[in-house]
Amino acid sequence: MSAIAKTWTLEVSDRERLIKAAFEAREFAYCKYSNFRVGAALLAADGSIIKGANIENASYGASPSSE
């Protein structure tokens, strides 16, 4: 059984929407300790955009981090 890779392309308009959404999401970041705001945006298959931002807490060593 062979796996077939699917190639995805991103329209310029979708790219611009994602960048704008990530910058908007960054405003909701809580980064009291690092002062480094991070925003992210994901384009779903239905065209909707899901936004997220980093939220810091004082317990650095108790949880994994992808930063």
mmCIF file as Biopython writes it, N, C-alpha, C and O atoms, coordinates in Angstrom:
data_model
#
loop_
_atom_site.group_PDB
_atom_site.id
_atom_site.type_symbol
_atom_site.label_atom_id
_atom_site.label_alt_id
_atom_site.label_comp_id
_atom_site.label_asym_id
_atom_site.label_entity_id
_atom_site.label_seq_id
_atom_site.pdbx_PDB_ins_code
_atom_site.Cartn_x
_atom_site.Cartn_y
_atom_site.Cartn_z
_atom_site.occupancy
_atom_site.B_iso_or_equiv
_atom_site.auth_seq_id
_atom_site.auth_asym_id
_atom_site.pdbx_PDB_model_num
ATOM 1   N N  . MET A ? 1  ? 0.840   -1.179 0.000  1.0 0.0 1  A 1 
ATOM 2   C CA . MET A ? 1  ? 0.000   0.000  0.000  1.0 0.0 1  A 1 
ATOM 3   C C  . MET A ? 1  ? 0.886   1.244  0.000  1.0 0.0 1  A 1 
ATOM 4   O O  . MET A ? 1  ? 1.716   1.410  0.894  1.0 0.0 1  A 1 
ATOM 5   N N  . SER A ? 2  ? 0.725   2.095  -0.963 1.0 0.0 2  A 1 
ATOM 6   C CA . SER A ? 2  ? 1.539   3.299  -1.029 1.0 0.0 2  A 1 
ATOM 7   C C  . SER A ? 2  ? 0.710   4.519  -0.612 1.0 0.0 2  A 1 
ATOM 8   O O  . SER A ? 2  ? -0.478  4.627  -0.917 1.0 0.0 2  A 1 
ATOM 9   N N  . ALA A ? 3  ? 1.371   5.416  0.085  1.0 0.0 3  A 1 
ATOM 10  C CA . ALA A ? 3  ? 0.717   6.647  0.504  1.0 0.0 3  A 1 
ATOM 11  C C  . ALA A ? 3  ? 0.918   7.700  -0.577 1.0 0.0 3  A 1 
ATOM 12  O O  . ALA A ? 3  ? 2.007   7.829  -1.137 1.0 0.0 3  A 1 
ATOM 13  N N  . ILE A ? 4  ? -0.114  8.431  -0.857 1.0 0.0 4  A 1 
ATOM 14  C CA . ILE A ? 4  ? -0.031  9.492  -1.847 1.0 0.0 4  A 1 
ATOM 15  C C  . ILE A ? 4  ? -0.066  10.822 -1.117 1.0 0.0 4  A 1 
ATOM 16  O O  . ILE A ? 4  ? -1.005  11.110 -0.375 1.0 0.0 4  A 1 
ATOM 17  N N  . ALA A ? 5  ? 0.954   11.626 -1.329 1.0 0.0 5  A 1 
ATOM 18  C CA . ALA A ? 5  ? 1.022   12.941 -0.698 1.0 0.0 5  A 1 
ATOM 19  C C  . ALA A ? 5  ? 0.128   13.905 -1.455 1.0 0.0 5  A 1 
ATOM 20  O O  . ALA A ? 5  ? 0.107   13.918 -2.686 1.0 0.0 5  A 1 
ATOM 21  N N  . LYS A ? 6  ? -0.603  14.705 -0.713 1.0 0.0 6  A 1 
ATOM 22  C CA . LYS A ? 6  ? -1.471  15.692 -1.320 1.0 0.0 6  A 1 
ATOM 23  C C  . LYS A ? 6  ? -0.786  17.051 -1.237 1.0 0.0 6  A 1 
ATOM 24  O O  . LYS A ? 6  ? -0.281  17.435 -0.182 1.0 0.0 6  A 1 
ATOM 25  N N  . THR A ? 7  ? -0.770  17.761 -2.329 1.0 0.0 7  A 1 
ATOM 26  C CA . THR A ? 7  ? -0.156  19.083 -2.355 1.0 0.0 7  A 1 
ATOM 27  C C  . THR A ? 7  ? -1.234  20.136 -2.188 1.0 0.0 7  A 1 
ATOM 28  O O  . THR A ? 7  ? -2.253  20.122 -2.879 1.0 0.0 7  A 1 
ATOM 29  N N  . TRP A ? 8  ? -0.993  21.046 -1.261 1.0 0.0 8  A 1 
ATOM 30  C CA . TRP A ? 8  ? -1.938  22.131 -1.013 1.0 0.0 8  A 1 
ATOM 31  C C  . TRP A ? 8  ? -1.328  23.436 -1.491 1.0 0.0 8  A 1 
ATOM 32  O O  . TRP A ? 8  ? -0.128  23.668 -1.346 1.0 0.0 8  A 1 
ATOM 33  N N  . THR A ? 9  ? -2.154  24.266 -2.052 1.0 0.0 9  A 1 
ATOM 34  C CA . THR A ? 9  ? -1.699  25.598 -2.425 1.0 0.0 9  A 1 
ATOM 35  C C  . THR A ? 9  ? -2.513  26.616 -1.631 1.0 0.0 9  A 1 
ATOM 36  O O  . THR A ? 9  ? -3.644  26.348 -1.226 1.0 0.0 9  A 1 
ATOM 37  N N  . LEU A ? 10 ? -1.930  27.764 -1.420 1.0 0.0 10 A 1 
ATOM 38  C CA . LEU A ? 10 ? -2.584  28.804 -0.637 1.0 0.0 10 A 1 
ATOM 39  C C  . LEU A ? 10 ? -2.702  30.048 -1.503 1.0 0.0 10 A 1 
ATOM 40  O O  . LEU A ? 10 ? -1.702  30.586 -1.978 1.0 0.0 10 A 1 
ATOM 41  N N  . GLU A ? 11 ? -3.917  30.491 -1.698 1.0 0.0 11 A 1 
ATOM 42  C CA . GLU A ? 11 ? -4.147  31.710 -2.472 1.0 0.0 11 A 1 
ATOM 43  C C  . GLU A ? 11 ? -3.560  32.899 -1.723 1.0 0.0 11 A 1 
ATOM 44  O O  . GLU A ? 11 ? -3.475  32.889 -0.495 1.0 0.0 11 A 1 
ATOM 45  N N  . VAL A ? 12 ? -3.161  33.909 -2.460 1.0 0.0 12 A 1 
ATOM 46  C CA . VAL A ? 12 ? -2.592  35.107 -1.853 1.0 0.0 12 A 1 
ATOM 47  C C  . VAL A ? 12 ? -3.594  35.743 -0.899 1.0 0.0 12 A 1 
ATOM 48  O O  . VAL A ? 12 ? -3.216  36.219 0.172  1.0 0.0 12 A 1 
ATOM 49  N N  . SER A ? 13 ? -4.860  35.754 -1.275 1.0 0.0 13 A 1 
ATOM 50  C CA . SER A ? 13 ? -5.883  36.353 -0.410 1.0 0.0 13 A 1 
ATOM 51  C C  . SER A ? 13 ? -6.010  35.586 0.908  1.0 0.0 13 A 1 
ATOM 52  O O  . SER A ? 13 ? -6.201  36.201 1.957  1.0 0.0 13 A 1 
ATOM 53  N N  . ASP A ? 14 ? -5.907  34.257 0.873  1.0 0.0 14 A 1 
ATOM 54  C CA . ASP A ? 14 ? -5.960  33.450 2.099  1.0 0.0 14 A 1 
ATOM 55  C C  . ASP A ? 14 ? -4.727  33.704 2.959  1.0 0.0 14 A 1 
ATOM 56  O O  . ASP A ? 14 ? -4.818  33.785 4.184  1.0 0.0 14 A 1 
ATOM 57  N N  . ARG A ? 15 ? -3.582  33.827 2.308  1.0 0.0 15 A 1 
ATOM 58  C CA . ARG A ? 15 ? -2.343  34.118 3.040  1.0 0.0 15 A 1 
ATOM 59  C C  . ARG A ? 15 ? -2.451  35.454 3.767  1.0 0.0 15 A 1 
ATOM 60  O O  . ARG A ? 15 ? -2.066  35.572 4.930  1.0 0.0 15 A 1 
ATOM 61  N N  . GLU A ? 16 ? -2.975  36.452 3.073  1.0 0.0 16 A 1 
ATOM 62  C CA . GLU A ? 16 ? -3.148  37.774 3.681  1.0 0.0 16 A 1 
ATOM 63  C C  . GLU A ? 16 ? -4.133  37.718 4.848  1.0 0.0 16 A 1 
ATOM 64  O O  . GLU A ? 16 ? -3.912  38.362 5.874  1.0 0.0 16 A 1 
ATOM 65  N N  . ARG A ? 17 ? -5.217  36.955 4.703  1.0 0.0 17 A 1 
ATOM 66  C CA . ARG A ? 17 ? -6.190  36.784 5.786  1.0 0.0 17 A 1 
ATOM 67  C C  . ARG A ? 17 ? -5.544  36.122 7.002  1.0 0.0 17 A 1 
ATOM 68  O O  . ARG A ? 17 ? -5.800  36.516 8.140  1.0 0.0 17 A 1 
ATOM 69  N N  . LEU A ? 18 ? -4.703  35.109 6.753  1.0 0.0 18 A 1 
ATOM 70  C CA . LEU A ? 18 ? -4.036  34.405 7.847  1.0 0.0 18 A 1 
ATOM 71  C C  . LEU A ? 18 ? -3.056  35.313 8.588  1.0 0.0 18 A 1 
ATOM 72  O O  . LEU A ? 18 ? -3.008  35.308 9.818  1.0 0.0 18 A 1 
ATOM 73  N N  . ILE A ? 19 ? -2.290  36.077 7.852  1.0 0.0 19 A 1 
ATOM 74  C CA . ILE A ? 19 ? -1.335  36.987 8.486  1.0 0.0 19 A 1 
ATOM 75  C C  . ILE A ? 19 ? -2.073  38.025 9.319  1.0 0.0 19 A 1 
ATOM 76  O O  . ILE A ? 19 ? -1.680  38.306 10.452 1.0 0.0 19 A 1 
ATOM 77  N N  . LYS A ? 20 ? -3.137  38.593 8.767  1.0 0.0 20 A 1 
ATOM 78  C CA . LYS A ? 20 ? -3.926  39.579 9.503  1.0 0.0 20 A 1 
ATOM 79  C C  . LYS A ? 20 ? -4.515  38.959 10.770 1.0 0.0 20 A 1 
ATOM 80  O O  . LYS A ? 20 ? -4.484  39.576 11.834 1.0 0.0 20 A 1 
ATOM 81  N N  . ALA A ? 21 ? -5.052  37.737 10.660 1.0 0.0 21 A 1 
ATOM 82  C CA . ALA A ? 21 ? -5.645  37.054 11.806 1.0 0.0 21 A 1 
ATOM 83  C C  . ALA A ? 21 ? -4.603  36.754 12.878 1.0 0.0 21 A 1 
ATOM 84  O O  . ALA A ? 21 ? -4.897  36.870 14.067 1.0 0.0 21 A 1 
ATOM 85  N N  . ALA A ? 22 ? -3.398  36.374 12.483 1.0 0.0 22 A 1 
ATOM 86  C CA . ALA A ? 22 ? -2.334  36.090 13.453 1.0 0.0 22 A 1 
ATOM 87  C C  . ALA A ? 22 ? -1.941  37.364 14.206 1.0 0.0 22 A 1 
ATOM 88  O O  . ALA A ? 22 ? -1.711  37.330 15.415 1.0 0.0 22 A 1 
ATOM 89  N N  . PHE A ? 23 ? -1.866  38.474 13.496 1.0 0.0 23 A 1 
ATOM 90  C CA . PHE A ? 23 ? -1.564  39.745 14.164 1.0 0.0 23 A 1 
ATOM 91  C C  . PHE A ? 23 ? -2.685  40.146 15.115 1.0 0.0 23 A 1 
ATOM 92  O O  . PHE A ? 23 ? -2.421  40.669 16.197 1.0 0.0 23 A 1 
ATOM 93  N N  . GLU A ? 24 ? -3.928  39.907 14.721 1.0 0.0 24 A 1 
ATOM 94  C CA . GLU A ? 24 ? -5.066  40.192 15.604 1.0 0.0 24 A 1 
ATOM 95  C C  . GLU A ? 24 ? -5.009  39.308 16.848 1.0 0.0 24 A 1 
ATOM 96  O O  . GLU A ? 24 ? -5.232  39.789 17.959 1.0 0.0 24 A 1 
ATOM 97  N N  . ALA A ? 25 ? -4.714  38.028 16.671 1.0 0.0 25 A 1 
ATOM 98  C CA . ALA A ? 25 ? -4.643  37.084 17.787 1.0 0.0 25 A 1 
ATOM 99  C C  . ALA A ? 25 ? -3.531  37.463 18.752 1.0 0.0 25 A 1 
ATOM 100 O O  . ALA A ? 25 ? -3.660  37.265 19.960 1.0 0.0 25 A 1 
ATOM 101 N N  . ARG A ? 26 ? -2.450  38.002 18.232 1.0 0.0 26 A 1 
ATOM 102 C CA . ARG A ? 26 ? -1.309  38.384 19.063 1.0 0.0 26 A 1 
ATOM 103 C C  . ARG A ? 26 ? -1.711  39.401 20.131 1.0 0.0 26 A 1 
ATOM 104 O O  . ARG A ? 26 ? -1.109  39.443 21.204 1.0 0.0 26 A 1 
ATOM 105 N N  . GLU A ? 27 ? -2.710  40.207 19.846 1.0 0.0 27 A 1 
ATOM 106 C CA . GLU A ? 27 ? -3.164  41.211 20.815 1.0 0.0 27 A 1 
ATOM 107 C C  . GLU A ? 27 ? -3.756  40.572 22.081 1.0 0.0 27 A 1 
ATOM 108 O O  . GLU A ? 27 ? -3.841  41.225 23.121 1.0 0.0 27 A 1 
ATOM 109 N N  . PHE A ? 28 ? -4.163  39.305 21.994 1.0 0.0 28 A 1 
ATOM 110 C CA . PHE A ? 28 ? -4.748  38.608 23.144 1.0 0.0 28 A 1 
ATOM 111 C C  . PHE A ? 28 ? -3.725  37.786 23.927 1.0 0.0 28 A 1 
ATOM 112 O O  . PHE A ? 28 ? -4.081  37.095 24.882 1.0 0.0 28 A 1 
ATOM 113 N N  . ALA A ? 29 ? -2.465  37.859 23.526 1.0 0.0 29 A 1 
ATOM 114 C CA . ALA A ? 29 ? -1.415  37.119 24.219 1.0 0.0 29 A 1 
ATOM 115 C C  . ALA A ? 29 ? -1.209  37.683 25.621 1.0 0.0 29 A 1 
ATOM 116 O O  . ALA A ? 29 ? -1.280  38.893 25.835 1.0 0.0 29 A 1 
ATOM 117 N N  . TYR A ? 30 ? -0.954  36.789 26.567 1.0 0.0 30 A 1 
ATOM 118 C CA . TYR A ? 30 ? -0.605  37.191 27.930 1.0 0.0 30 A 1 
ATOM 119 C C  . TYR A ? 30 ? 0.836   36.755 28.137 1.0 0.0 30 A 1 
ATOM 120 O O  . TYR A ? 30 ? 1.119   35.572 28.328 1.0 0.0 30 A 1 
ATOM 121 N N  . CYS A ? 31 ? 1.739   37.720 28.096 1.0 0.0 31 A 1 
ATOM 122 C CA . CYS A ? 31 ? 3.159   37.392 28.160 1.0 0.0 31 A 1 
ATOM 123 C C  . CYS A ? 31 ? 3.859   38.282 29.187 1.0 0.0 31 A 1 
ATOM 124 O O  . CYS A ? 31 ? 4.796   39.017 28.874 1.0 0.0 31 A 1 
ATOM 125 N N  . LYS A ? 32 ? 3.376   38.189 30.404 1.0 0.0 32 A 1 
ATOM 126 C CA . LYS A ? 32 ? 3.877   39.014 31.508 1.0 0.0 32 A 1 
ATOM 127 C C  . LYS A ? 32 ? 5.369   38.794 31.773 1.0 0.0 32 A 1 
ATOM 128 O O  . LYS A ? 32 ? 6.061   39.714 32.208 1.0 0.0 32 A 1 
ATOM 129 N N  . TYR A ? 33 ? 5.862   37.598 31.518 1.0 0.0 33 A 1 
ATOM 130 C CA . TYR A ? 33 ? 7.233   37.261 31.889 1.0 0.0 33 A 1 
ATOM 131 C C  . TYR A ? 33 ? 8.226   37.453 30.746 1.0 0.0 33 A 1 
ATOM 132 O O  . TYR A ? 33 ? 9.316   37.981 30.965 1.0 0.0 33 A 1 
ATOM 133 N N  . SER A ? 34 ? 7.880   37.045 29.564 1.0 0.0 34 A 1 
ATOM 134 C CA . SER A ? 34 ? 8.814   37.158 28.435 1.0 0.0 34 A 1 
ATOM 135 C C  . SER A ? 34 ? 8.619   38.435 27.625 1.0 0.0 34 A 1 
ATOM 136 O O  . SER A ? 34 ? 9.524   38.868 26.911 1.0 0.0 34 A 1 
ATOM 137 N N  . ASN A ? 35 ? 7.442   39.034 27.737 1.0 0.0 35 A 1 
ATOM 138 C CA . ASN A ? 35 ? 7.083   40.200 26.909 1.0 0.0 35 A 1 
ATOM 139 C C  . ASN A ? 35 ? 7.211   39.890 25.416 1.0 0.0 35 A 1 
ATOM 140 O O  . ASN A ? 35 ? 7.512   40.775 24.615 1.0 0.0 35 A 1 
ATOM 141 N N  . PHE A ? 36 ? 6.984   38.645 25.055 1.0 0.0 36 A 1 
ATOM 142 C CA . PHE A ? 36 ? 7.073   38.216 23.661 1.0 0.0 36 A 1 
ATOM 143 C C  . PHE A ? 36 ? 5.700   37.716 23.220 1.0 0.0 36 A 1 
ATOM 144 O O  . PHE A ? 36 ? 5.315   36.585 23.518 1.0 0.0 36 A 1 
ATOM 145 N N  . ARG A ? 37 ? 4.976   38.562 22.516 1.0 0.0 37 A 1 
ATOM 146 C CA . ARG A ? 37 ? 3.617   38.218 22.071 1.0 0.0 37 A 1 
ATOM 147 C C  . ARG A ? 37 ? 3.669   37.275 20.868 1.0 0.0 37 A 1 
ATOM 148 O O  . ARG A ? 37 ? 4.429   37.492 19.924 1.0 0.0 37 A 1 
ATOM 149 N N  . VAL A ? 38 ? 2.845   36.226 20.919 1.0 0.0 38 A 1 
ATOM 150 C CA . VAL A ? 38 ? 2.769   35.268 19.818 1.0 0.0 38 A 1 
ATOM 151 C C  . VAL A ? 38 ? 1.310   35.093 19.430 1.0 0.0 38 A 1 
ATOM 152 O O  . VAL A ? 38 ? 0.457   34.826 20.275 1.0 0.0 38 A 1 
ATOM 153 N N  . GLY A ? 39 ? 1.038   35.247 18.152 1.0 0.0 39 A 1 
ATOM 154 C CA . GLY A ? 39 ? -0.292  34.989 17.619 1.0 0.0 39 A 1 
ATOM 155 C C  . GLY A ? 39 ? -0.177  33.946 16.523 1.0 0.0 39 A 1 
ATOM 156 O O  . GLY A ? 39 ? 0.847   33.854 15.845 1.0 0.0 39 A 1 
ATOM 157 N N  . ALA A ? 40 ? -1.229  33.163 16.352 1.0 0.0 40 A 1 
ATOM 158 C CA . ALA A ? 40 ? -1.233  32.120 15.328 1.0 0.0 40 A 1 
ATOM 159 C C  . ALA A ? 40 ? -2.606  32.056 14.679 1.0 0.0 40 A 1 
ATOM 160 O O  . ALA A ? 40 ? -3.618  32.401 15.289 1.0 0.0 40 A 1 
ATOM 161 N N  . ALA A ? 41 ? -2.619  31.610 13.436 1.0 0.0 41 A 1 
ATOM 162 C CA . ALA A ? 41 ? -3.883  31.462 12.717 1.0 0.0 41 A 1 
ATOM 163 C C  . ALA A ? 41 ? -3.830  30.200 11.875 1.0 0.0 41 A 1 
ATOM 164 O O  . ALA A ? 41 ? -2.812  29.890 11.256 1.0 0.0 41 A 1 
ATOM 165 N N  . LEU A ? 42 ? -4.940  29.477 11.860 1.0 0.0 42 A 1 
ATOM 166 C CA . LEU A ? 42 ? -5.048  28.232 11.100 1.0 0.0 42 A 1 
ATOM 167 C C  . LEU A ? 42 ? -6.220  28.355 10.142 1.0 0.0 42 A 1 
ATOM 168 O O  . LEU A ? 42 ? -7.313  28.756 10.541 1.0 0.0 42 A 1 
ATOM 169 N N  . LEU A ? 43 ? -6.001  28.015 8.891  1.0 0.0 43 A 1 
ATOM 170 C CA . LEU A ? 43 ? -7.062  28.028 7.895  1.0 0.0 43 A 1 
ATOM 171 C C  . LEU A ? 43 ? -7.682  26.636 7.836  1.0 0.0 43 A 1 
ATOM 172 O O  . LEU A ? 43 ? -7.022  25.668 7.458  1.0 0.0 43 A 1 
ATOM 173 N N  . ALA A ? 44 ? -8.951  26.543 8.211  1.0 0.0 44 A 1 
ATOM 174 C CA . ALA A ? 44 ? -9.658  25.260 8.209  1.0 0.0 44 A 1 
ATOM 175 C C  . ALA A ? 44 ? -10.125 24.916 6.791  1.0 0.0 44 A 1 
ATOM 176 O O  . ALA A ? 44 ? -10.172 25.779 5.914  1.0 0.0 44 A 1 
ATOM 177 N N  . ALA A ? 45 ? -10.462 23.666 6.586  1.0 0.0 45 A 1 
ATOM 178 C CA . ALA A ? 45 ? -10.888 23.192 5.265  1.0 0.0 45 A 1 
ATOM 179 C C  . ALA A ? 45 ? -12.136 23.922 4.766  1.0 0.0 45 A 1 
ATOM 180 O O  . ALA A ? 45 ? -12.328 24.060 3.558  1.0 0.0 45 A 1 
ATOM 181 N N  . ASP A ? 46 ? -12.978 24.385 5.677  1.0 0.0 46 A 1 
ATOM 182 C CA . ASP A ? 46 ? -14.196 25.091 5.273  1.0 0.0 46 A 1 
ATOM 183 C C  . ASP A ? 46 ? -13.971 26.582 5.017  1.0 0.0 46 A 1 
ATOM 184 O O  . ASP A ? 46 ? -14.916 27.310 4.712  1.0 0.0 46 A 1 
ATOM 185 N N  . GLY A ? 47 ? -12.711 27.040 5.140  1.0 0.0 47 A 1 
ATOM 186 C CA . GLY A ? 47 ? -12.387 28.436 4.889  1.0 0.0 47 A 1 
ATOM 187 C C  . GLY A ? 47 ? -12.381 29.322 6.114  1.0 0.0 47 A 1 
ATOM 188 O O  . GLY A ? 47 ? -11.976 30.482 6.044  1.0 0.0 47 A 1 
ATOM 189 N N  . SER A ? 48 ? -12.828 28.783 7.236  1.0 0.0 48 A 1 
ATOM 190 C CA . SER A ? 48 ? -12.822 29.585 8.460  1.0 0.0 48 A 1 
ATOM 191 C C  . SER A ? 48 ? -11.404 29.664 9.024  1.0 0.0 48 A 1 
ATOM 192 O O  . SER A ? 48 ? -10.562 28.810 8.746  1.0 0.0 48 A 1 
ATOM 193 N N  . ILE A ? 49 ? -11.161 30.688 9.808  1.0 0.0 49 A 1 
ATOM 194 C CA . ILE A ? 49 ? -9.847  30.881 10.412 1.0 0.0 49 A 1 
ATOM 195 C C  . ILE A ? 49 ? -9.976  30.737 11.919 1.0 0.0 49 A 1 
ATOM 196 O O  . ILE A ? 49 ? -10.862 31.324 12.540 1.0 0.0 49 A 1 
ATOM 197 N N  . ILE A ? 50 ? -9.083  29.949 12.496 1.0 0.0 50 A 1 
ATOM 198 C CA . ILE A ? 50 ? -9.036  29.728 13.939 1.0 0.0 50 A 1 
ATOM 199 C C  . ILE A ? 50 ? -7.802  30.445 14.460 1.0 0.0 50 A 1 
ATOM 200 O O  . ILE A ? 50 ? -6.694  30.229 13.970 1.0 0.0 50 A 1 
ATOM 201 N N  . LYS A ? 51 ? -8.001  31.309 15.469 1.0 0.0 51 A 1 
ATOM 202 C CA . LYS A ? 51 ? -6.896  32.103 16.001 1.0 0.0 51 A 1 
ATOM 203 C C  . LYS A ? 51 ? -6.508  31.618 17.396 1.0 0.0 51 A 1 
ATOM 204 O O  . LYS A ? 51 ? -7.334  31.092 18.141 1.0 0.0 51 A 1 
ATOM 205 N N  . GLY A ? 52 ? -5.228  31.807 17.731 1.0 0.0 52 A 1 
ATOM 206 C CA . GLY A ? 52 ? -4.741  31.458 19.059 1.0 0.0 52 A 1 
ATOM 207 C C  . GLY A ? 52 ? -3.581  32.354 19.439 1.0 0.0 52 A 1 
ATOM 208 O O  . GLY A ? 52 ? -2.959  32.980 18.580 1.0 0.0 52 A 1 
ATOM 209 N N  . ALA A ? 53 ? -3.289  32.414 20.735 1.0 0.0 53 A 1 
ATOM 210 C CA . ALA A ? 53 ? -2.197  33.247 21.230 1.0 0.0 53 A 1 
ATOM 211 C C  . ALA A ? 53 ? -1.547  32.572 22.422 1.0 0.0 53 A 1 
ATOM 212 O O  . ALA A ? 53 ? -2.151  31.718 23.070 1.0 0.0 53 A 1 
ATOM 213 N N  . ASN A ? 54 ? -0.289  32.968 22.712 1.0 0.0 54 A 1 
ATOM 214 C CA . ASN A ? 54 ? 0.384   32.381 23.865 1.0 0.0 54 A 1 
ATOM 215 C C  . ASN A ? 54 ? -0.147  32.972 25.166 1.0 0.0 54 A 1 
ATOM 216 O O  . ASN A ? 54 ? -0.468  34.158 25.244 1.0 0.0 54 A 1 
ATOM 217 N N  . ILE A ? 55 ? -0.231  32.129 26.170 1.0 0.0 55 A 1 
ATOM 218 C CA . ILE A ? 55 ? -0.655  32.517 27.511 1.0 0.0 55 A 1 
ATOM 219 C C  . ILE A ? 55 ? 0.396   31.964 28.466 1.0 0.0 55 A 1 
ATOM 220 O O  . ILE A ? 55 ? 0.546   30.749 28.602 1.0 0.0 55 A 1 
ATOM 221 N N  . GLU A ? 56 ? 1.120   32.862 29.122 1.0 0.0 56 A 1 
ATOM 222 C CA . GLU A ? 56 ? 2.176   32.428 30.045 1.0 0.0 56 A 1 
ATOM 223 C C  . GLU A ? 56 ? 1.643   32.330 31.465 1.0 0.0 56 A 1 
ATOM 224 O O  . GLU A ? 56 ? 0.661   32.972 31.836 1.0 0.0 56 A 1 
ATOM 225 N N  . ASN A ? 57 ? 2.331   31.501 32.243 1.0 0.0 57 A 1 
ATOM 226 C CA . ASN A ? 57 ? 2.083   31.478 33.679 1.0 0.0 57 A 1 
ATOM 227 C C  . ASN A ? 57 ? 3.425   31.361 34.397 1.0 0.0 57 A 1 
ATOM 228 O O  . ASN A ? 57 ? 4.457   31.156 33.759 1.0 0.0 57 A 1 
ATOM 229 N N  . ALA A ? 58 ? 3.410   31.489 35.685 1.0 0.0 58 A 1 
ATOM 230 C CA . ALA A ? 58 ? 4.657   31.536 36.458 1.0 0.0 58 A 1 
ATOM 231 C C  . ALA A ? 58 ? 5.341   30.180 36.582 1.0 0.0 58 A 1 
ATOM 232 O O  . ALA A ? 58 ? 6.495   30.123 37.006 1.0 0.0 58 A 1 
ATOM 233 N N  . SER A ? 59 ? 4.680   29.102 36.232 1.0 0.0 59 A 1 
ATOM 234 C CA . SER A ? 59 ? 5.234   27.766 36.389 1.0 0.0 59 A 1 
ATOM 235 C C  . SER A ? 59 ? 5.922   27.324 35.094 1.0 0.0 59 A 1 
ATOM 236 O O  . SER A ? 59 ? 5.327   26.626 34.273 1.0 0.0 59 A 1 
ATOM 237 N N  . TYR A ? 60 ? 7.188   27.742 34.921 1.0 0.0 60 A 1 
ATOM 238 C CA . TYR A ? 60 ? 7.912   27.398 33.705 1.0 0.0 60 A 1 
ATOM 239 C C  . TYR A ? 60 ? 8.250   25.919 33.605 1.0 0.0 60 A 1 
ATOM 240 O O  . TYR A ? 60 ? 8.084   25.333 32.535 1.0 0.0 60 A 1 
ATOM 241 N N  . GLY A ? 61 ? 8.719   25.295 34.682 1.0 0.0 61 A 1 
ATOM 242 C CA . GLY A ? 61 ? 9.224   23.941 34.606 1.0 0.0 61 A 1 
ATOM 243 C C  . GLY A ? 61 ? 8.183   22.844 34.656 1.0 0.0 61 A 1 
ATOM 244 O O  . GLY A ? 61 ? 8.519   21.686 34.409 1.0 0.0 61 A 1 
ATOM 245 N N  . ALA A ? 62 ? 6.946   23.153 34.962 1.0 0.0 62 A 1 
ATOM 246 C CA . ALA A ? 62 ? 5.944   22.109 35.171 1.0 0.0 62 A 1 
ATOM 247 C C  . ALA A ? 62 ? 5.251   21.667 33.902 1.0 0.0 62 A 1 
ATOM 248 O O  . ALA A ? 62 ? 4.512   20.683 33.924 1.0 0.0 62 A 1 
ATOM 249 N N  . SER A ? 63 ? 5.462   22.355 32.801 1.0 0.0 63 A 1 
ATOM 250 C CA . SER A ? 63 ? 4.763   21.975 31.575 1.0 0.0 63 A 1 
ATOM 251 C C  . SER A ? 63 ? 5.691   22.126 30.377 1.0 0.0 63 A 1 
ATOM 252 O O  . SER A ? 63 ? 6.619   22.934 30.394 1.0 0.0 63 A 1 
ATOM 253 N N  . PRO A ? 64 ? 5.426   21.330 29.325 1.0 0.0 64 A 1 
ATOM 254 C CA . PRO A ? 64 ? 6.240   21.452 28.120 1.0 0.0 64 A 1 
ATOM 255 C C  . PRO A ? 64 ? 5.888   22.728 27.349 1.0 0.0 64 A 1 
ATOM 256 O O  . PRO A ? 64 ? 4.787   23.263 27.483 1.0 0.0 64 A 1 
ATOM 257 N N  . SER A ? 65 ? 6.816   23.192 26.563 1.0 0.0 65 A 1 
ATOM 258 C CA . SER A ? 65 ? 6.598   24.403 25.800 1.0 0.0 65 A 1 
ATOM 259 C C  . SER A ? 65 ? 7.104   24.206 24.385 1.0 0.0 65 A 1 
ATOM 260 O O  . SER A ? 65 ? 8.108   23.527 24.171 1.0 0.0 65 A 1 
ATOM 261 N N  . SER A ? 66 ? 6.423   24.788 23.428 1.0 0.0 66 A 1 
ATOM 262 C CA . SER A ? 66 ? 6.871   24.680 22.031 1.0 0.0 66 A 1 
ATOM 263 C C  . SER A ? 66 ? 7.561   25.953 21.574 1.0 0.0 66 A 1 
ATOM 264 O O  . SER A ? 66 ? 7.887   26.080 20.394 1.0 0.0 66 A 1 
ATOM 265 N N  . GLU A ? 67 ? 7.788   26.875 22.456 1.0 0.0 67 A 1 
ATOM 266 C CA . GLU A ? 67 ? 8.429   28.139 22.064 1.0 0.0 67 A 1 
ATOM 267 C C  . GLU A ? 67 ? 9.906   27.996 21.915 1.0 0.0 67 A 1 
ATOM 268 O O  . GLU A ? 67 ? 10.591  28.966 21.590 1.0 0.0 67 A 1 
#
